[in-house]
């Protein structure tokens, strides 16, 4: 079976593209060539350096001098938009793209008889108010449930674990969306039984 980890920035990555007001044309466009001349230029060390300088200038203009820290802050702002403004036009378009990508993965597996489990990972900030900040999980759940796609939403499970044990989000996350060792251990204990149940379920071909 395939385990598909779905993180909120899988949707918000779209906001970095020029068509959503960002400064990036996207990986595929950056690595495609309109002509043989473009392909030859792409192999030029000078052109490569110039392209890097331009990209760095764009990044600094958008994110500040400390690009890495700015990117982290920008990511948090983008995900906040996802949580608090689910009806915003660019958010809806970004969701359409992300869900279409997810559907392609599911269809690919279905054609080969492979089970899929989509695991939705929250951002740490959502754990402070899971009922008010769960708009992204609702969008994903509405899509997957309507299509019979097995989905595990970790937000309510982790929030309940925090309520029962008294641990904080800092115990489970090292930053906005990456788990600590303890967070990984907890998520593994939640996901493993669900995988086992799917694998143990009878199939249409079962006697």
Secondary structure as GFF3:
##gff-version 3
##sequence-region A 1 207
A	DSSP	beta_strand	2	7	.	.	.	ID=ss1
A	DSSP	alpha_helix	9	12	.	.	.	ID=ss2
A	DSSP	three_ten_helix	13	16	.	.	.	ID=ss3
A	DSSP	three_ten_helix	18	20	.	.	.	ID=ss4
A	DSSP	alpha_helix	27	30	.	.	.	ID=ss5
A	DSSP	alpha_helix	36	42	.	.	.	ID=ss6
A	DSSP	alpha_helix	45	63	.	.	.	ID=ss7
A	DSSP	alpha_helix	67	84	.	.	.	ID=ss8
A	DSSP	alpha_helix	89	111	.	.	.	ID=ss9
A	DSSP	beta_strand	116	121	.	.	.	ID=ss10
A	DSSP	three_ten_helix	124	128	.	.	.	ID=ss11
A	DSSP	alpha_helix	135	146	.	.	.	ID=ss12
A	DSSP	beta_strand	151	153	.	.	.	ID=ss13
A	DSSP	alpha_helix	154	165	.	.	.	ID=ss14
A	DSSP	alpha_helix	169	172	.	.	.	ID=ss15
A	DSSP	alpha_helix	181	200	.	.	.	ID=ss16
###
